[in-house]
């Protein structure tokens, strides 16, 4: 007689900001998938992020491998949103003239360099 094997959903939950976190920890899906794609084994990922459980990492990576397009789309959207937020913050900070202001404080001519 063949018994059915129960399936288990990946241990991923969205936090209040919509960021997917693994196994009830603060470790993001981005972090786990990024480490895996950089060549880390599940065991190495757990060693780097000791709040993770090995079985959770295997479940998450199994889900990722079966649903790569959806997860990659989520990761790309997160990356894009991060770039947008960075641009928003930089637009409100006076970074464009930091070099000139620092040189002016030193009493050095802040003319642009050639090159």
N, C-alpha and C positions, 0 to 999 in steps of 0.2 A: 504494500500500500504506500502510495506517495503522500507525504505530508507536505502541506504548504509551509513555506518559510515566511515568517512575518517580515515585512519590510519596515524600515525605520527612516523617518524623514531626516534630512541633514540637520544637525544641531546648530541652526543659524536663526537668529532673531534680530529684528530691526529695533534699534534704539529710538528714542523720541525724535531724533533728527533724520531717521530713515537709513542710518548706517547699519549695515549687516555685521553683527558680531557673532563670534563662534563660541559655542558651548557655555553660554552664560558668562563669558569673560569680557574684558574690554578689548580683546584682540579682534581686529577687523578681518572680514573675509578678504579684503584687499591684501592684508599682510600675509595671510596664510597662502593664498594663491600666488602672490608675488614671490614668496620664498620658494615655493614649489617650482615655479617657472624659472627661478634662478638656479635650480639644481638641488635644492635641499630635499632630503628625504623626510617623510613624516616624523621619524624619530628625531632628526636634527631640528625640525620645526618645534617640536615639544621641548627640546633642550633649550632652544632660544627663548621660548615663551612658556615658562614653566607653569603658568596658570591653565594652559591647555591640557586636555587629556588626549592620549594617543588615539583612542577609539574615535573621538570626535574629529580629529584631524583626518583620519582615514575616511570617515563618512563624508566629510566636507569635500575632500579631494576626489572621492568616487563620484559625488554629485557633480563636481566641476568637470570631470572627464566625460560624463554622460551629457552634460548640458553646457558645454563650453561656449557655444554661441551666446546663450542667454547671460551667462556669468560674465563673459568678456564684454557684452553690451553694458551690463551694470557697471563694470569696472571702468569702461570708457566714459560713461556718463559721470561717474564719480570724479574721474580725472578732469573732465571738462569743467565740471562745477568747481573743482578746486582751482583751476586756472582762472575761472571767472571771478571767484572770490579774491584771489591774489591780485588780479587787476583792479578790482574795486578798492581793496585796501591800499594798494600802491597809488591809486589815483587821488586818494585823500591824504597821502603823506608827501612831504616835500623832498622826495628822494632825488628828483631830477637835478637839483643843484647842491647836493650834499658836498661834493668835491670842492666846488667853488667856495661854499661857505667855510669849509674847514681850512682851505688855503688862505682865505681872507683873514681868518682868525690868526693864522701864523704870519700874516703880513707878506705872503708870497703872491706873485702875479698869478691870477687864475685863468689866464688865457688858455684856450684849448690847445692840446698838443697836436703836433703834426704827425702823420703816419699813416 
